[in-house]
């Protein structure tokens, strides 16, 4: 196992990767795994930052050391009830943080006590491609394969706004089960290629 620390990737091609330092690593397999970083503007704020640049908050989502300043979602490190643990920056947490933060802002304006954000994750799901997926349930059970992929799609279908959109997407996904995938090719030509194609078509002299 080879480990490179403190160097970024500037180029990936079919034969390997080139690091920002100029070093080259020849390989035919590249697995990319990246975390979540907040918007660059967050880094300029004069507050305490977490290791990925996010903002440490109290349990009620007020920025640590900045009463009246709030943060949620990808830019916030919101602590759980357990020491030294934080809620992950996932959608299922973010859509629940919003209403909870709004309630706390209203409570602050009314000089009422705020409430800590408290939520138990419902599990995680991911598509693995090829109509296969993986689902991790809160009790630790893990489901993989086609059924996990169906559960993943069903959940996102249920989150779509409007019955018309859900019906259209359901119809489209059902057709996808019985027909092969549509392949679209996008060709990007250079100016020289355009001139060569035009010459071959007789539009300009060769």
DANOR-V19700 format. One record per backbone hydrogen bond with DSSP energy under -0.5 kcal/mol. CO is the residue of the C=O (numbers start at 0). NH is the residue of the N-H. If there is no record, write none. Layout:
CO:NH ; CO:NH
//
This chain:
7:9 ; 7:19 ; 10:17 ; 12:15 ; 14:26 ; 15:12 ; 16:24 ; 17:9 ; 17:10 ; 18:21 ; 22:18 ; 23:25 ; 24:16 ; 29:31 ; 30:32 ; 38:41 ; 38:42 ; 39:42 ; 39:43 ; 40:43 ; 41:44 ; 44:46 ; 47:55 ; 49:52 ; 53:49 ; 54:76 ; 55:63 ; 57:60 ; 58:116 ; 60:70 ; 61:57 ; 62:65 ; 65:68 ; 68:62 ; 71:74 ; 72:75 ; 74:54 ; 75:77 ; 76:56 ; 76:78 ; 77:86 ; 81:84 ; 84:79 ; 87:89 ; 89:92 ; 89:93 ; 90:94 ; 92:95 ; 92:96 ; 93:97 ; 94:98 ; 95:99 ; 96:100 ; 97:101 ; 98:102 ; 99:103 ; 100:104 ; 101:105 ; 102:106 ; 103:107 ; 104:108 ; 105:109 ; 106:111 ; 107:110 ; 118:120 ; 123:135 ; 125:133 ; 128:131 ; 131:127 ; 131:128 ; 132:144 ; 133:125 ; 134:136 ; 134:142 ; 135:123 ; 136:139 ; 140:136 ; 142:134 ; 144:132 ; 144:148 ; 145:149 ; 146:150 ; 147:151 ; 148:152 ; 149:153 ; 150:154 ; 151:155 ; 152:156 ; 153:157 ; 154:158 ; 155:159 ; 156:159 ; 161:165 ; 162:166 ; 163:167 ; 164:168 ; 165:169 ; 166:170 ; 167:171 ; 168:172 ; 169:173 ; 170:174 ; 171:175 ; 172:176 ; 173:176 ; 173:177 ; 174:177 ; 174:178 ; 181:183 ; 183:185 ; 184:186 ; 185:187 ; 186:188 ; 189:193 ; 190:194 ; 191:195 ; 192:196 ; 193:197 ; 194:198 ; 195:199 ; 196:200 ; 197:202 ; 197:203 ; 198:201
//
